[in-house]
Amino acid sequence: MRRVLLFVLFVLPFAGACLATVFGTVRGIVHDPQHRPVSGIEVVLKAKASEFTLNARTDDAGQFHFDAVPLGEYTVTVSDSNFVAHQQSVAVLSGTAPILHFELRLPTQNQTVIVSADAAQTETVTPTTLVDRLQIQETPGAARTNSLAMITNYIPGAYFTHDQLHVRGGHQVSWLIDGVSIPNTNIASNLGPQIDPKDIDTVETQRGSYSADYGDRTYGVFNVAPRTGFERNNEAELVLSAGNFYQTDDQLNFGGHTNRLAYYGSLTGNRTNLGLQTPTSAVIHDAANGYGGFVSLIYNADSQDQLRFVAQARRDFYQVPFDSNNPQNDPGTMLRDANRENDSFAAFSWVRTFSPGLVLTVSPFFHYNSADYTSDPNDFHSAATQNRSSKYEGGQATISWIKGRNNARLGFYSFAQQDAQFFHVVYNDGSGTVSPLSQNPDGSLIAVYAEDQFKVTSWLTLNGGLRQTHFSGGVVENATSPRAGASLRIPKLNWVFRAFYGRFYQAPALGTLSGPALNDIQIQQGLDFVSLRGERDEEHQFGVTIPFKGWVLDADNFLTRATNFFDHNSLNNSNIFFPVDVQAARINGWELTLRSPRVRNRAQLYLTYSNQLALGRGCVVGGLIGACPNPPPGYFFLDHDQRNTLHLGGQYTLPWRAYASTDVYYASGFSNSNSNIPGDHLSPHATFDLSLGKSFGERFSVNVQGINVANRRVLLDNSFTFGGTHFLNPRELFVQVRYRFRY
């Protein structure tokens, strides 16, 4: 393992790009009314939600170039004393390089402002959604520390069941901060988002069709641009909230900037008596609490070098709810199961601009994560304890070259992982014993890739890439993952059609138990522990983006075929469960998103819809497995299969500096795991969320939020996973107060 770390540290300074980036490039051409290039024109790029700006001047060919632009929404303004100032809007997606065209007009001519916020979407074959901090703040419940509404409300095919986020029918997703991956090979052991939503400036969600630099997490990539301090001027904000179930979610954050330095920091604490989805309509033993801190620093050493640092530490505690009427419980017994989690990461990035279009980013990182599950030692029939911690040390380096028609990237990514695992089962019914088991497995991953985006014409773009991955752990595996895609823009209509084919490899968890201490449990339960293998996926996808008078409609069709599909399995009907490999899976569906412009400067609407089928095939072949002499014929429904998922909502600006934000959620019901209940799926359900807010001056604001306002209570999921079965959460009402002050 030391040799792997030395190799990583030696190669990083000389390597090319890796897993992803949080940056894009904005290019453009400025010409006069006779379409002659205009040189020496000042061009200003400014973030819509902060004071972040970049300045440039056009060259002799009338061209300008902004490199290392963080993802988000911007305005680009060109101005000259001889012409009327001209402004365009652009949405910058990571790894893209949209080209803007400015036709300057004389003061005697009418001026038309062209809005091209979807320009970057023509540069990529990946369906992408941007959600900014204002949307997070106003969306009902989205700003809470353990909320994932910023994803589930805006991303089709994303839903939350048995306390786990699922996107496109799978569990494996990647979180990135400042474009740096936060590695975590463990699935189904952590709850809540990787990053507190209140610390996010913009989150870019990609679902499928990834270029080679975006790794292999097939089902979703969440690329977070954190708050930086550019939106502040030595200001602090205090956020306090209180609501039913004795809930509160509070934060003190502060930030500021100079011409060369920007900083942001926060301290957060939360607690509630409704932490996890309950196995019955009653809420019993379900408290949760947590606290953490976050920091982001940006330093512009000179015009070519930028240093970025981001770090977080948080700790969470969850009581595990239970069904007091379960016949397996002793009468009057109060179970005391709990799950404790710790998570800390740090990432440093050096961004070097050698020349316009040639940018190098080098990013070492560290990540620590643990999840400790403890049972009451008197639980009947058995009491189980499982503690796991994982450490990741590694780095990535990114070299991107944008020249003419090419947007090329070449790269390297690697990490070393060390796990510490403890497992113990006590059989209180006298059926056997299992000695405590401790293990310390380790592993490593190295990946290299090459990717190019070639603009054949202004209306046709081709993408091609190759990713080579080597994993060493409980198994040693190599995977070659080709990617290919194309986007075609129809002139005048500006409809963009896209198609993609690619393969992915997702490294397995190290958490497979083995050894003599498990012989008894293997005999008694008919179970065995087999090394996990990496999931291998093949994806086909095509889609279309249709803009119309500021409205944007996006539709996608995808098919994913998987072998060694990652899932999870419980032990002896307990809350201890392990990652497993299902022999094969097939997931396909249609997705639709619709976004409106500001309607009469008051309302902005959104709609997301998914029609999806998530199927498994064969036996469990890795991890915690049981006997499977006669595998079920054909395909079966995975426990999180849901055919239709719909979100419809919007934000409405009201008089007197007030607003309302709503979300209506409809779901057709997850697959049914109980043969005593008729039908393949459980009953459909719908919820309504509402947020009402008002600002009192520039410093003080209040909002009232309601989640599941109608208090619909239905059985959401009856597969026996974390905490047993799961009911839809009851109505939650809370008030949030924000106060900003200077220091």
N, C-alpha and C positions, 0 to 999 in steps of 0.2 A: 504493500500500500504506500509506503514512503516513496518508492520509486515512481508510482503513479503521480503522487503529489509533486515530486521534483520535476517530472516530465511536464505537468501542467504549468508550473511556474516558469519553466524554461521556455516553453513554446509560446505562451501568451504574448509576450512583447513582439513576436515576429509573425504571429498568425493573422489570418484574415478574419472575415466576419463569422458570426455564429448565429445563435438561436433566433434573435429578433432584434428589433430596434424600436425606439419610441419616437424616432425622427422621420420626417419626410423632407422633400426638397420642393421649393416653389420656384418655377422659372417663368419667364415671360418675354414678350416682344412689344415694344412701343413704336408706333408709326404715326405719321401725320395723315391728314385727310387724303393725300395722294398716295398713301401706302408706302412712303419712304421712311426708312428707319430714322429715329430721332435719338441722338446721342446726348449724354450728359444730363438726362432727365432724372430728377430725384424720385426714388421709389421707397415707400415706407410700408413695411408689413407690421401690423399690430394685432395682438390677440383681442378678441371681442370682450373677454371677461377679465382682463388684467392689463397692467401697464407694460407687458412684455412687448418690445419693439425691435425690429431690425431695419437698418437703412442701407441703401445701395444706390448706385447710379448706373444708367444704361451705358453700354460700351458703344463702339463705332457702328456695330450692327444693330443697335437699338435693343439689345438683350440685357436682361438682369437675371440674377441668380441668388437665391437664399438657400444656404445649406443648414443642416442640423436644426430644422424647425420642429419643435415638439408637436405631437398630434393635438388637434383641436380645431376650432373655428377662428378665422382671421379675416381682416380686411386688408386689401392691398391698394394703396393710393399712389397715383403718379401726379405730379404737379410741376408746372413751369409758368413763368410770368407771361409767356406768349400764348398759353393755352388754358382752357378751363380744366380745373382739377377733375380727375376721373378716379372712381373707386369701384373695386370688385370685391366680392366675398368668395372665400374658398375654404373648404373643409380639408384639412391636411390629415391623411391617413398614413400610418407608419409604412415606410418602404416605398412610397409613391413619389412621383415627380411631375405633378400636373403643370401644363403650360398655359399661361394666360395671355390673351391678346388685348392690347389697349390701342384704340384709335383715338388720338387726341383731336379735339375740336376747337375751333377758334371761338372767341367770346361771342361772336355774332351768330354762331350756330347753336341749335338746341342741343342740350346735353342729355344723353341717355345713360343711366347707370345699369350695367349688366351684372346680374347676380348669377354666379356659377358655383354655388356651394357644393354641388355634387360633381365638380370637375375631377376630383381625385378618384371617384368611383369608376371612371372610364379607364383608369390606369391599372386596375387590379381585377382579378377573377374571383376574389374572395368576398363573399357577402359579409359586410361590415356595418356595425352600428356604433355611433358615438353617443355617449350620455355624459353631460357635463355636470358640474357641481350644483348649478341652479336647479336642474331637473332632479337631481338626487335630493336636494333640500326640500323641494315642493311636492315630490311624489309621496303619497301616503306611506309612512313607515319606512321609506327607503334609507333615511339617514341614521337609523338605529344601528348600533355597533354590530349586532349579529343578524342584520337584515340582508337579504339577497334580492329585494324588490327591484333594485337598479338593474338586475339582470332578468329576472323572471317577467317583469312587466314589459320590457322592451325587446326581448329576444324570443322569436318564435321557437317553439320546441323546447323551451327551458321551463322546468317546473321543479317543485320541492316536494319530496315524499320520503317517508321514514327518515326524516331529519337530514337528508342528503340532497344536494343539488344534482339534477340530471339535465343534460343538454343533448338533444338529438338521440335520446335513448341510451346514453352511456354515462359512466361516472368520471372517466379520466378527463380532466381539464387542467390547463396551465394558467398560473398567475405570473405576470411579469410586472416589475416596478421599474419605471424609467427605462424600459426596454430590456431589463436584465431578468432572466428567468429566476424564479424562486423554486428550486427543485423539491419535489415531494413524490416519491414513488409509492407511498402508502395511500390506499383508498379506503373509504368508509371508516376512518378512525378519527377524523376531525370534523367539527361542526362549525357552521358560520363561514363568513368570507375570510379570505387571507388577509385583507386590508380593511381597516375601518372606513366605511363609506364617507365619513366626515372629513377624512384626510385626502380624498380624491378630488383632483381638478377635472380630469376627463378620463373615462374608461372606454377603451376601444375593444369591442367584442367581435371576434372573428369566429365563424362556425364553418369549418370545412374548407376545402380548396386552398390549403395553406401552401405558400411558397416554401422552398427547401429550408430557409433560415428560420421558419417558425416551428421547427421540431415536429413532434409526432403525436401530440395529444389530440386525437381525431375529433373529439366532440365539442371542444370549445377552448378558445384562448382569450384571456382577459388581460389586456395590455394597459396598465395603469400609468397615467401621467399624474404624479402627486401634486398637491398644492406646494407652491414654491416660495411665496412671499412677494411675487411680482404683483399680486392683487392687493397688497397691503402697503401701507406707509407707516411703519412702526405702530401697528395697531394690534390689539388683542380682541378676542371674542369669547364671551362666556355663554355656554349653551346649557340650559337646565330644563329638565322635563319631569313630569309626574303624571301617573295614570293608575287605572285599575290594576289589579294583581300586584299592587305595591311596586310598580315598575318605575324606574328612573334611568335615564341615559344622559350623562353629563360630560361636558368637555370644556377645557380651557385651552385655546389655541392662540398663537401669536405669530407675527411675521412682519417682514419689511424688506427693503431692498435699497441698494445704491446703484450706481452705474455698473459696478463690477460684481457685487455680491447680493445674493438673495437668500433669505433664510425663512424657514417655517418650522414650528414645533407645536406639539399638542400633548395634553394629558387627558385621559379618558377613564371614566368609571361607569359601570352599569349594574343593575340588578333587577330581578323580576321573580314573581312566583309562577310564571308561565314560560318556562324556558324551552321545553321540548314538546313535540306532538304527543298527546296522551293516548293510551290504549283504550280508553273509554271516554264518554262525554264528561265524566267527573275529572277534575284537576286535583291530583293527589301526589304529593312529594315531587314537585316540579320546579323548585327554585333554581335560579342560575344567577351568577354574578361574575364580574370580570373587571380588569383594569389594565391599562397599558399606556405606552408613550410612543411618539413618532417624531422624527426629525428629517428635514430635507434641506440641503445646502447646495447652492450653485455659485461657482466663482469663475469669472471670466478673467483668466490670467493675462491674456492679450487678445488680439483680433483673431488669432488662429487656435488658441487653446482654451478649452472650458473644462472645469473639474466639477463633478457632480457626486454627491454623497447622500444616501438615503438609508435610514435604519428604523427598525421597529422592535418593540418588545411588548408582549401581552400575555396575560394569564387568564384562563376561564375555568369556571367550575359549574358543573351541571348535576343536579339531582336527576335520577332516572325514574320517571313516573311508572306506576303499576296499576293493575286492576285488582282492587280489594276483594272482588267476588270470584277471582280465579280459584277453582277448586284445588289447585296445587299449593295454594298458600294456607298456612295454618290460620285458624280463625283468630282475628284480632291482631295478626302479625303486621307490623309496619316494616316493609323492606327499606333498606338503607343504601341501595346501590348508588354509585356516583362516578362521574367521569371528570377527570382533571386534565386540562390541556395547557401546554406552554408553547409559545412560538416566538422566535426572535430571528431577525435577519439583518444583514448589513450588505450594501452593495456600493462600490465606488466605480465611477466611470471617468475616463479621460477621453475627451472628444477633441480630435485634432483635425483641422481643416487645412490640407496641404495646398489646395487650389480649388477654384469653383468646380464642384462636382466630385471632388476626391476627398473623402472623409474617413478617418480611422477612429473607431471607438474600442477601447480596452476596458474590460469590466471584471475584476475579481469579485467574488461574493462568498458569503457564509450564511448558512441557514441551520437553525436548530428547531426541532419540533418533537413534542412528546404528547402521548395520550395514555393516561393511567386509569384503568377501570378497576374499581374495587367493589366487592359484594359484602353484604353482611355475612359474617362467618357462620351464622345460624340459618341461612337460607335453606329451604327444603325444595327439591330433593338434593340439590348440590349448590355450593358456593364457589364461584370462580373469581380469580384475580388475573388481570393481564396488564402489564406495564410495558410500554414501548417508548424508546427515544431514538431519534435519528439525527445525525450531524452530517452536513454536506459542506464540502469545501471545493471551490472550483473557480472557473472563470470563463469568459467568452471575449472574443475580439471581433470587431466588425470593420471591414473595409468595403466601402461602397464607391463605385465609380459611375458617374452619370455624365455622359457625353453624347451629344447629338441624339440618335435614336435609341441608345443603349442605356439601361439602368441595371448594372451588373453588381453582384455581390459574391464574395468568396469567403469561406470561413471555417471556424473551429470552435468547439464547445466541449467542456469536460468538467466532471466533478467526481470526487471520491466520497463515499458514504460509509458511515459506521453506525450500526444499530446496537442497542442494548435491550434485551427482551427478558421478561420474567413472566412465568405462567404457573398457575397453581389451581387445582380443583380439589375441593373437600366434599365427599359424598356423605351428607348427613342422614341418608336413609340406610346406611350400612352396606351399600352395594359394592364398595371398593375404595381404594385410596390411590392417589396420584402424588408422587413426590414433587416438591417444587423444582422447576426447571429454569435455568438461566442460560442464555446464549448471547453471543456477541458477533453476529455475522457482519461482514463488510462487503463492499462491492465498488464498482467504478463504471463510469460511462464516458466514452469518447466519441464525438461526432464531428465529421467534416462535411462541407457542402459547397456547391457552386450553383448560382442562380443568375439568370439574365432575363430582363424584360426588354423586348425589342419592339419599337414602334415601326411597323412596316410602312404605314401611312398615318395620317392624322386620325383615321377612323378604324385602324386595325392594329391591335397589340397582341404579340405572342409572348408567352411565358414558358420557360423551361428550366428545370433544376434537377439536381441529384444530391441525395443525402446518404452518407455512409455512416453507420452506427456500430460500435463495438461495446457490448455490455459484459461485465464479469461480476458474478455474484454466486448465488446458489447454482446457477447454470452459466455457461459462457455462450453468447450468441452474437452473430453478426447479421446485419440487415442492410440491404441496398434498397433505397426508396426513391424511385423516379417520380417526378411531378411534371405535368404539362397542362397548359391552359391557353385560352384565347379569348379576347374580348373584341366585339365588333360594334362600332357606333354607327347608327344609321344617320347620315347627314340630314340636316334640317329638322327631322323628328327628334334627334338626339336620344333615341332609344338605344340602350346598350345590351347586347346579347353576349353571354359568356358561357364557356364550357370548360370542364376540367376533368382530368384523370390523374390519380396519384395513389401511391402506397405509403403506409405509415408503419412504424415499429414503436411500440410503447413498452419501455423497460419494466420488468416486474418488480414487485416489492420483495424485500429480503425476508419478510416475516413468515417463513415456513418453519414450524417446529418439528423436531425430530429427536430421537434418543431413547434410551431404555426406560426413562421415567414415564414415557407415554404408552408403554406396552399395555398397561391395564386399561386405559381409556380406549385404546384401539380395539381391544378384545370386547370390552363391555358395550361400547356404542357401535361397533362395526365400522369404525372410522379409521382413516389413515391420513398422514400428512406427506404430501408429495411436493417436490420443488415446483414453484411457479415458473412458467415460461412467459416470455414477452408476448403481448398481444400484437397480431399482425393484421392490418386493415387494408382494404382496397376500396377506394371511393370513386364514384362517378357522380358528376353534378353538372347541371346546366341551369341557367337562369336569365332573367331579363330585368333591367331597371328602366322605368318609364317616367320621365319628368313631364309635368303638365301644369303650366301656370303656377309654379311654386310647389305643387304637390309632387311627391315622389312615391311611386309604387314599385316595389321590388318583389319578385317571385322567384322561387328556387325549387328544383326537384333534385333529390339526392338519393343515392343508394350506397350503403356501406356494408361490405361483407367482412366479417371478422373471424379469425381463428384464435383460440385461447382467449376468449372474451373475458375481461376482468369483471367479476361480480363479487359477492360476499355471502357467507354462510354462517349460521349461528351454531353454537355448540350446545347440544343437549337441551334445546329450548331455553337457553340462557340468553343474557344480553352480551355475552362474549361471542364475537364473530370474527371470522378470518377472511382475508381475500382469497378468492378461488378463480380458477380458469374454467369457463364453460367451453366445451369443445368447439362450438361455432355459434355465430349470431348473424342475423340479417336484419338491417334497419333501413327503412326507406320512408320517404314522405315528401309532401309538398309544404312549402312555407311561404308566407305572405306578410309583408310589412307595408304599411301606408303611413306617410307622414305629411302633414299639411304645413303650409306657410302660416304666418300670423294672419288670421282671418279678421279683417277690420281692426287690426292692431289690438285685438282683445283675446282671441282664442287660438290655441294650437293643439291639434288633435293627432292621435296616433292609433294604429290598429296593428296587432300582430296575431297571426293565425298559423296553426300547424295541424296538418293531417298526417299522422305518423303511425308506423307499424314496427314494433320492436320484438323480434322473435329470436329464440334460442334453439339450438339443435344438439343432440347427443348428450353425453354425460359430463359431470364435473371431472376434469382430468388433471387439475393441479390445485395445490393448497389443501384444505380440509375436504377430503373426499370420502364417500361411502361406496358400498357395493353397488355396481350398476351392471348386472348380468344381462338385462334386457332394456337397453336404452329406448326411450319413447320414440315411436316412429315419426318421421317428419319433424316439423318445427312446433315449438310450444311458445306461449306468451311469456316474455320476461315479466318479472313482478312489477316493473314500473311502466309497462306498456299502457299508453293512453292515446286513443285514436284522435281525438280533437281537443285542442287547447286554444283558447281565444282570450286576448286582452284588448279592451277598448277603453280609451281614456283621453284625458287632455288637461291642459292648464288654461284657466280663464282669468283674465285681468278684470277686476271689478273696480268700481269707483272708490275714491278715498284711499288709494294705495293698498288695496286689498286684492286677494286672489283666491281662487278655488281650484283644487286639483282633484281629479277623480280617476278611478280605475274600476272597470267591471271585468270580472274574471269568470269565464265559463270553462268547465272541464267535463269531458264525457265519461270520466271514471277510469280508474286503473284496473288492471287485470285482477280477476278473482281467484284467490288461492284456496278457498274453502269450498269443498265439494257439496256441502250442505246448503250453500246459497246458489240458487239457479243463475245461469248466465255466465258468459266468459268474463264479463267486466262488472265492476260495482256501479252503483247508481251515479248518474251525472250530478253535478253540483255547480252552483254559481255564488259569487260573493261580490260585494260592493264596498269599496274603500273611498274615503273622502278626507280631504285636507282643506281647511279654511285658515287663511293667514292675513295679517295686516301689519304694515310697518308704521311706526310712530316716529317720524323723522328719519335721520340717517343711521341712528345708533341702535334703536330699540325695535324689535319685532316680536309678534306672538302668533302661533298657529295652534289650531285644535285639530287633531287627527283621529280618525276612526277606521279601524281595520275590521272587516267582516261586520259592517254596521248592522245588517239584518240578523246577525247572530245565527247563521245557518250552521247546524251541527250534523255532520254525516260521517259515516265510516269512510275514511280516505283510502286506507291500505290495510289489507288483512294478511299480508305475508309476515311471518314471524321474524322480524329483524330488530333493530335497536329499540329496546323498550317494549317489544311486543307489537301488537297491531297499532293503528294510528287513526285518530279522529281529527277532523278539521278543527283548527283552533277557534275558541269562542271569541266573542266580540271584545276588542281592545279599544279603549278610549284614553287619550293622554293629551296633555298640553305641553307645548315646547316654547320656551322663551329664549331669545337671543339678544345679547347686549354687547355692542362693540365700543371700545374706548381706545384712546391713544395713550402711549406711555413714552 
